[in-house]
Amino acid sequence: MEDTTTINFRRMQYFHAGYAMVETVVELAVAGARAISGVFAAIARAQRQARARHELRRLSDHMLRDIGLERGQIDRLFRR
C-alpha cells in the first residue's frame, strides 16, 4: 500500500510541474502576441499620419487658410 501512495504522489508532482510549464509557455505566447500587436498598431498609426500629412501638403495655400492652417504648421500637427 505504501508503494502505491508514493507512486501516486510522484505522478501528482509531475502533473503539477507539467501544468506549470504549460501555463508559463502560454503566458509567454500571450505576451509575445501583445507585443507584436503593439508593433503593428504603431506601424498603422504611423502610416495614417503619413497619409494625413501627405494630403494636407497637397492642399493649396487657399484651402489651408480656409481650415485655419499655414503650410509651415503641417509638420507641427503630427509631433508629440
C-alpha positions as CSV (number, residue, x, y, z in Angstrom):
1,M,0.0,0.0,0.0
2,E,2.8,2.4,0.8
3,D,4.4,1.9,-2.6
4,T,1.1,2.9,-4.3
5,T,0.9,6.1,-2.3
6,T,4.5,7.1,-3.3
7,I,3.8,6.4,-7.0
8,N,0.6,8.4,-6.9
9,F,2.4,11.3,-5.1
10,R,5.1,11.3,-7.8
11,R,2.5,11.3,-10.5
12,M,0.9,14.3,-9.0
13,Q,4.2,16.2,-8.7
14,Y,4.9,15.5,-12.4
15,F,1.4,16.6,-13.3
16,H,1.7,19.9,-11.4
17,A,5.2,20.6,-12.9
18,G,3.9,19.9,-16.4
19,Y,0.9,22.1,-15.8
20,A,3.1,25.0,-14.5
21,M,5.3,24.7,-17.6
22,V,2.3,24.8,-20.0
23,E,1.0,27.8,-18.1
24,T,4.3,29.6,-18.4
25,V,4.6,28.8,-22.1
26,V,1.0,30.1,-22.7
27,E,1.8,33.3,-20.8
28,L,4.9,33.9,-22.8
29,A,3.0,33.3,-26.1
30,V,0.3,35.8,-25.0
31,A,2.9,38.4,-24.0
32,G,4.6,37.9,-27.4
33,A,1.3,38.3,-29.2
34,R,0.6,41.5,-27.3
35,A,4.0,42.9,-28.2
36,I,3.5,42.1,-31.9
37,S,0.1,43.6,-31.8
38,G,1.5,46.8,-30.3
39,V,4.1,47.0,-33.1
40,F,1.5,46.6,-35.8
41,A,-0.7,49.2,-34.1
42,A,2.3,51.7,-34.1
43,I,3.0,50.9,-37.7
44,A,-0.6,51.5,-38.7
45,R,-0.7,54.8,-36.7
46,A,2.5,56.0,-38.5
47,Q,1.0,55.1,-41.9
48,R,-2.2,57.0,-41.1
49,Q,-0.3,60.1,-40.0
50,A,1.9,59.9,-43.1
51,R,-1.2,59.8,-45.3
52,A,-2.8,62.7,-43.5
53,R,0.4,64.8,-43.7
54,H,0.6,64.0,-47.4
55,E,-3.0,65.0,-48.1
56,L,-2.5,68.3,-46.2
57,R,0.6,69.1,-48.2
58,R,-1.3,68.5,-51.4
59,L,-3.8,71.2,-50.5
60,S,-3.5,74.7,-51.9
61,D,-2.5,77.6,-49.7
62,H,-6.0,79.0,-50.1
63,M,-7.6,75.7,-48.8
64,L,-5.1,75.6,-45.9
65,R,-6.1,79.1,-44.9
66,D,-9.8,78.1,-45.1
67,I,-9.2,75.4,-42.5
68,G,-7.0,77.7,-40.4
69,L,-3.6,76.4,-41.2
70,E,-0.4,77.6,-42.8
71,R,1.9,75.4,-44.7
72,G,4.6,75.6,-42.0
73,Q,2.2,74.3,-39.4
74,I,1.5,71.0,-41.1
75,D,4.6,69.1,-39.6
76,R,3.9,70.5,-36.2
77,L,0.5,68.9,-36.1
78,F,2.0,65.5,-36.1
79,R,4.7,65.9,-33.4
80,R,4.1,64.5,-30.0
